[in-house]
Amino acid sequence: MREATVKRMPIFSMRVFVRIFFVCFLLGLTVSLFVFGTKKKAEVKKDELYFKTFRKRAEGWIRTLGGEKAYKRVKEEFKENPNDSHGELHVFGELLYTIEGLTSFTVCDQDFGFGCYHGFMGQAIAEKGVDVAYTLDAECIKRHGPHGLGCFHGLGHGLGEYFGPNRINEQLKICKSLSWKGLYAGCQDGAIMEYHFPTSQTGIGTRQQLKIFQKDNPYDPCPTVEDMFKRACYYRLPSWWNELFHDFDKIGDLCGAVDDNTERKSCFLGIGNAFHPQYKINQSEIQVLCKTAKKYTDGAYCYAGSRWALFVLGRTDDASALCESLSEEDKVICMTKWNLIEYTE
């Protein structure tokens, strides 16, 4: 009996060993896949070295392939992450103008948030002065029609880079003389955005910064701009505040404290537009967000701003569906105040 037991022990021990080994192997494989998979998915650090390297590559592509083929090459490289590649396209646009001049304006398009246009226009205005803005404005219309707002928006950025934030009213005066005359968007929107997110020149190109918030001047520069630009200015504020605070209640309080009715409505429109992190926010999240805004007077304008943002992002079905689930009162605002191209009070 003892002998039989002794004979079975090696078999039992071997089975246990094999099972333990197999479990350990699977655990090791899982950990390895997790670690190496995490490394592969890790975000690229977009520091000065990154942009210096990209600038060198992009310049090489433009010089060897020509602007048009080089742009296709860049678009192919960043097609998997277009929402996070605006900066690279901004650099490409600068180089495109520097190497090939105004004639290559037609190479750029609306992709990557009009990044190519923004860099191109900023560099063109920096070199040729503000008069070239009228040439670029005409080219925007030629390429995208009178409602090519992203192209006009790039002009505002270019003027902002040229004049600097301390001369915002001079920029807006030029915007006033260009083709887009709407209450929102276009050149004025680009100039005000550049005020809050100024682009500084470095040894390797451009770097976007963030304007410092001052408690005694939270609506800067809106109280000081010409009346015709106040709506556009208050509309753009929440995007700046969102980058500063990431706090919806604080931003809602700031919009709710605006005295003027039209300016307060514009601010809540801007909240609806600003809270689309990575452009992935869904309809239910928008409804929760904007429902919170309703505790303030005119907070329902948040829905209209969100509908516009969804429309611009090409999510037209989501944009329409957003309004359908609202109360009759809120639905009217969502259905009639969302289109910034045709917006009227």
C-alpha positions in Angstrom: 0.0 0.0 0.0 2.8 2.4 0.9 4.6 1.3 -2.4 1.5 2.2 -4.5 1.3 5.6 -2.8 4.9 6.3 -3.6 4.5 5.5 -7.2 1.5 7.9 -7.6 3.2 10.9 -6.0 5.4 11.8 -9.0 2.3 11.7 -11.3 0.3 13.8 -8.9 3.2 16.2 -8.4 3.8 16.5 -12.1 0.2 17.3 -12.8 0.3 20.0 -10.1 3.5 21.4 -11.5 2.1 21.5 -15.0 -1.0 23.3 -13.8 1.0 25.8 -11.8 3.4 26.4 -14.6 0.5 26.9 -17.0 -1.2 29.4 -14.7 2.0 31.3 -14.2 2.6 31.4 -17.9 -0.8 32.8 -18.6 -0.3 35.4 -15.8 3.0 36.4 -17.2 1.6 36.6 -20.7 -1.2 38.8 -19.5 1.1 41.1 -17.6 3.4 41.3 -20.6 0.6 42.1 -23.0 -0.7 44.7 -20.6 2.6 46.4 -20.1 3.7 46.4 -23.7 0.2 47.2 -24.9 0.1 50.2 -22.6 3.4 51.3 -24.0 2.1 51.1 -27.5 -0.9 53.2 -26.7 0.9 55.7 -24.6 0.4 59.3 -25.9 3.3 60.9 -27.8 4.9 63.7 -25.9 4.5 66.7 -28.1 7.4 68.8 -26.8 9.9 71.0 -28.5 11.9 68.1 -29.8 8.8 66.5 -31.3 7.8 69.6 -33.2 11.4 70.3 -34.2 11.6 66.8 -35.7 8.2 67.1 -37.4 9.2 70.5 -38.8 12.3 69.1 -40.4 10.4 66.2 -41.9 7.6 68.4 -43.2 10.0 70.8 -44.8 11.7 67.9 -46.5 8.4 66.6 -47.9 7.4 70.0 -49.3 10.8 70.6 -50.9 11.0 67.1 -52.5 7.4 66.3 -53.2 5.9 69.8 -53.6 3.2 71.2 -51.4 0.2 69.3 -52.7 1.7 65.8 -52.4 3.4 66.8 -49.1 0.0 67.7 -47.7 -1.4 64.4 -48.7 1.5 62.7 -47.0 0.9 64.6 -43.8 -2.9 63.9 -43.9 -2.1 60.2 -44.3 0.2 60.3 -41.3 -2.3 61.8 -38.9 -5.6 60.3 -40.3 -6.0 58.1 -37.2 -6.0 61.1 -34.8 -7.2 64.1 -36.6 -8.6 65.9 -33.6 -5.2 66.0 -31.9 -3.1 67.0 -34.9 -4.1 70.6 -35.5 -0.7 71.8 -34.2 1.2 69.8 -36.7 -0.9 71.0 -39.6 -0.4 74.6 -38.3 3.3 74.1 -38.6 2.9 72.6 -42.1 0.9 75.6 -43.2 3.6 78.0 -42.0 6.2 76.0 -44.0 4.0 75.8 -47.0 3.7 79.5 -47.3 7.4 80.1 -46.5 8.6 77.7 -49.2 5.9 78.1 -51.9 4.2 81.4 -51.2 0.6 82.6 -51.7 0.0 80.5 -54.8 -0.1 77.4 -52.6 -3.0 78.6 -50.5 -5.2 76.2 -52.6 -3.3 73.2 -51.2 -4.9 73.7 -47.7 -8.4 72.5 -46.9 -10.8 72.2 -44.0 -9.4 69.1 -42.5 -7.7 69.0 -39.1 -9.7 72.0 -37.9 -8.4 74.1 -40.8 -4.9 73.8 -39.3 -3.1 74.2 -42.6 -5.0 77.4 -43.3 -4.3 78.8 -39.9 -0.6 78.3 -40.1 -0.5 79.5 -43.7 -2.4 82.7 -43.0 -0.5 83.6 -39.9 2.8 83.3 -41.8 1.5 85.3 -44.8 0.2 88.2 -42.6 3.4 88.2 -40.6 5.4 88.6 -43.8 3.2 90.8 -46.0 1.2 92.7 -43.4 -2.6 93.1 -42.9 -3.3 94.0 -46.5 -2.9 90.4 -47.6 -5.9 89.6 -45.4 -8.2 90.9 -48.1 -6.6 88.6 -50.7 -6.9 85.6 -48.4 -10.5 86.5 -47.6 -11.3 86.4 -51.3 -9.6 83.1 -51.7 -11.6 81.7 -48.8 -14.8 82.6 -50.6 -13.5 81.2 -53.9 -12.7 77.8 -52.2 -15.4 77.4 -49.6 -18.1 79.9 -50.5 -19.5 82.7 -48.3 -20.1 80.4 -45.3 -16.6 78.9 -45.2 -16.3 79.9 -41.5 -13.2 77.8 -40.7 -11.3 79.6 -43.4 -12.3 83.0 -42.1 -11.6 81.8 -38.6 -8.0 81.2 -39.7 -7.7 84.8 -40.8 -8.6 85.9 -37.3 -5.9 83.8 -35.9 -3.4 85.3 -38.4 -4.4 88.8 -37.4 -4.1 87.9 -33.7 -0.6 86.5 -34.2 0.4 89.6 -36.2 -0.9 92.3 -33.8 -0.6 90.4 -30.5 -3.3 90.3 -27.7 -2.9 93.9 -26.6 -4.4 95.1 -29.9 -7.5 93.0 -30.1 -9.7 96.0 -31.2 -7.5 96.7 -34.2 -7.9 93.1 -35.3 -11.6 93.2 -34.9 -11.7 96.4 -37.0 -10.1 94.5 -39.9 -12.5 91.6 -39.4 -15.3 94.1 -39.6 -14.1 95.1 -43.1 -13.9 91.5 -44.4 -16.7 89.5 -46.1 -18.2 87.6 -43.1 -20.8 89.8 -41.3 -22.5 87.3 -39.0 -22.9 87.7 -35.2 -20.8 84.7 -34.5 -17.9 82.7 -36.0 -15.5 83.7 -38.8 -12.7 86.2 -38.4 -13.9 87.7 -35.2 -14.0 84.2 -33.6 -10.5 83.4 -34.6 -9.2 86.7 -33.3 -10.9 86.3 -29.9 -9.7 82.7 -29.7 -6.2 83.8 -30.4 -6.5 86.4 -27.6 -7.3 83.6 -25.1 -4.9 81.1 -26.6 -2.0 83.2 -27.9 0.4 81.6 -30.3 4.0 82.5 -29.5 6.9 82.1 -31.9 9.8 79.9 -30.8 13.0 78.8 -32.4 11.2 75.8 -33.9 7.9 77.4 -34.8 4.7 78.1 -32.8 3.5 77.2 -29.4 0.0 77.8 -28.1 -0.3 79.3 -24.6 -3.2 80.1 -22.3 -4.1 83.6 -21.2 -4.0 84.1 -17.4 -7.3 84.5 -15.7 -7.8 87.6 -13.5 -10.5 87.5 -10.9 -11.2 91.2 -11.3 -11.6 90.9 -15.1 -13.1 87.4 -15.7 -14.8 88.4 -19.0 -11.7 89.9 -20.6 -11.7 91.3 -23.3 -15.4 91.3 -23.9 -16.5 94.5 -21.9 -14.0 96.6 -24.0 -14.7 95.3 -27.5 -17.1 97.1 -29.9 -20.8 96.3 -29.3 -21.1 94.3 -32.6 -18.5 91.9 -31.4 -19.7 91.4 -27.8 -21.9 88.3 -28.6 -19.0 86.6 -30.4 -16.7 87.4 -27.5 -19.0 86.1 -24.7 -19.7 83.0 -26.8 -15.9 82.2 -26.9 -15.3 82.7 -23.2 -16.4 79.2 -22.0 -13.8 77.5 -24.2 -11.1 79.5 -22.4 -12.6 79.0 -18.9 -12.9 75.2 -19.6 -9.2 75.0 -20.2 -8.5 76.9 -17.0 -11.0 75.3 -14.6 -12.5 72.1 -16.0 -15.4 73.0 -13.7 -18.9 73.3 -15.2 -20.5 74.9 -12.1 -17.9 77.7 -11.9 -18.3 78.4 -15.6 -22.1 78.3 -15.3 -21.9 80.8 -12.5 -19.7 83.1 -14.6 -22.2 83.0 -17.5 -25.2 83.3 -15.2 -23.7 86.5 -13.7 -23.5 88.3 -17.0 -25.9 91.2 -16.8 -26.8 91.8 -20.4 -29.5 89.4 -21.8 -28.0 88.9 -25.2 -24.5 88.5 -23.9 -25.6 86.0 -21.2 -27.4 84.0 -23.9 -24.2 84.0 -26.0 -22.2 82.8 -23.0 -24.5 79.8 -22.6 -24.4 79.1 -26.3 -20.6 78.9 -25.8 -20.9 76.5 -22.9 -22.8 74.1 -25.2 -20.0 74.3 -27.7 -17.1 74.2 -25.3 -17.9 70.9 -23.4 -17.2 68.4 -26.2 -14.0 66.7 -24.8 -12.1 65.1 -27.7 -15.4 65.5 -29.7 -16.7 62.3 -28.2 -19.4 63.6 -25.8 -22.7 61.8 -26.4 -26.2 63.0 -26.4 -27.1 61.9 -22.9 -24.0 63.6 -21.5 -25.0 66.8 -23.3 -28.5 66.6 -21.8 -27.1 66.2 -18.3 -24.7 69.1 -18.8 -27.3 71.5 -20.2 -29.9 70.4 -17.7 -27.5 71.7 -15.0 -27.2 75.0 -16.8 -31.0 75.5 -16.7 -30.8 76.7 -13.1 -29.5 79.9 -14.6 -31.6 82.4 -16.6 -31.1 81.5 -20.4 -29.2 78.4 -19.5 -31.3 76.4 -22.0 -29.2 78.1 -24.7 -26.6 75.5 -23.8 -28.7 73.0 -25.9 -28.5 75.2 -28.9 -24.8 75.6 -28.6 -24.3 71.8 -28.3 -26.5 71.3 -31.4 -24.3 73.6 -33.4 -21.1 71.8 -32.2 -22.6 68.5 -33.3 -23.6 69.9 -36.6 -20.1 71.3 -37.3 -18.6 67.9 -36.4 -20.8 66.2 -39.0 -23.0 64.5 -36.4 -26.2 65.9 -38.0 -28.4 63.0 -36.8 -27.3 63.5 -33.2 -27.8 67.3 -33.6 -31.4 66.9 -34.7 -32.1 64.2 -32.1 -30.8 66.4 -29.3 -33.7 68.8 -29.6 -36.4 66.2 -29.9 -36.2 64.9 -26.3 -36.5 68.3 -24.7 -39.5 70.1 -23.2 -41.5 72.3 -25.6 -39.9 75.4 -24.2 -36.4 74.2 -24.4 -37.0 72.6 -27.8 -38.0 76.0 -29.3 -34.6 77.4 -28.2 -32.7 74.4 -29.4 -34.5 74.4 -32.8 -34.3 78.1 -33.5 -31.1 79.4 -32.0 -28.5 76.7 -32.9 -27.5 77.9 -36.4 -24.7 80.5 -35.9 -24.6 81.2 -39.6 -28.2 82.5 -39.6 -28.5 83.5 -36.0 -30.7 86.5 -35.2 -32.1 87.8 -31.9 
